[in-house]
Amino acid sequence: MADCTRAGALIEGLAAQHLIADKGYDSNAILEQASRQGMQAQIPPRSNRKQLRTYDKHLYKLRHLVENAFLHRKRWLGIATRYAKRTDSFLAAVHIRCLRM
């Protein structure tokens, strides 16, 4: 199922000034819902849109901070769930993550 089909339920009741999302969330329904909730949508238009909209490119670039937070969490997930069953492998993974920090 496409991400944009579930986005309406995710942002329902959300209080924010801006809705920042990637091109996958560029749909009229999401844009209208964000507008009804008082949010400005900072979503780049898809290339197949007949009428391109403007968006705040500087604000959109800040989206990478959230993406990096999820990436960082995923990197630690293997350690948190003890994916490496052998003690030496687990300890090596912890050391590598700590060195990266």
Contacts in CASP RR format, 6 or more apart in sequence:
PFRMAT RR
TARGET T0000
AUTHOR 0000-0000-0000
METHOD contacts of the structure
MODEL  1
MADCTRAGALIEGLAAQHLIADKGYDSNAILEQASRQGMQAQIPPRSNRK
QLRTYDKHLYKLRHLVENAFLHRKRWLGIATRYAKRTDSFLAAVHIRCLR
M
2 24 0 8 1.000
3 24 0 8 1.000
3 25 0 8 1.000
4 24 0 8 1.000
4 25 0 8 1.000
4 26 0 8 1.000
4 27 0 8 1.000
4 29 0 8 1.000
4 30 0 8 1.000
7 21 0 8 1.000
7 25 0 8 1.000
7 27 0 8 1.000
7 30 0 8 1.000
8 29 0 8 1.000
8 30 0 8 1.000
8 33 0 8 1.000
11 19 0 8 1.000
11 30 0 8 1.000
11 33 0 8 1.000
11 34 0 8 1.000
11 37 0 8 1.000
11 39 0 8 1.000
12 33 0 8 1.000
12 37 0 8 1.000
13 37 0 8 1.000
14 37 0 8 1.000
14 39 0 8 1.000
15 37 0 8 1.000
16 37 0 8 1.000
16 39 0 8 1.000
17 38 0 8 1.000
17 39 0 8 1.000
17 40 0 8 1.000
18 39 0 8 1.000
18 40 0 8 1.000
18 41 0 8 1.000
18 42 0 8 1.000
18 56 0 8 1.000
18 59 0 8 1.000
19 30 0 8 1.000
19 34 0 8 1.000
19 39 0 8 1.000
19 40 0 8 1.000
19 41 0 8 1.000
19 42 0 8 1.000
19 43 0 8 1.000
20 42 0 8 1.000
20 43 0 8 1.000
20 59 0 8 1.000
20 60 0 8 1.000
20 62 0 8 1.000
20 63 0 8 1.000
21 30 0 8 1.000
21 41 0 8 1.000
21 42 0 8 1.000
21 43 0 8 1.000
21 63 0 8 1.000
22 43 0 8 1.000
22 44 0 8 1.000
22 63 0 8 1.000
23 43 0 8 1.000
23 44 0 8 1.000
23 45 0 8 1.000
23 46 0 8 1.000
24 43 0 8 1.000
24 46 0 8 1.000
25 43 0 8 1.000
26 43 0 8 1.000
26 44 0 8 1.000
26 45 0 8 1.000
26 46 0 8 1.000
26 49 0 8 1.000
30 41 0 8 1.000
30 43 0 8 1.000
31 41 0 8 1.000
31 43 0 8 1.000
34 40 0 8 1.000
34 41 0 8 1.000
35 41 0 8 1.000
40 56 0 8 1.000
41 55 0 8 1.000
42 55 0 8 1.000
42 56 0 8 1.000
42 59 0 8 1.000
42 60 0 8 1.000
43 55 0 8 1.000
43 60 0 8 1.000
44 55 0 8 1.000
44 60 0 8 1.000
45 52 0 8 1.000
45 53 0 8 1.000
45 55 0 8 1.000
75 97 0 8 1.000
76 97 0 8 1.000
77 83 0 8 1.000
78 84 0 8 1.000
78 93 0 8 1.000
79 90 0 8 1.000
79 93 0 8 1.000
79 94 0 8 1.000
79 97 0 8 1.000
82 90 0 8 1.000
84 90 0 8 1.000
84 92 0 8 1.000
84 93 0 8 1.000
END
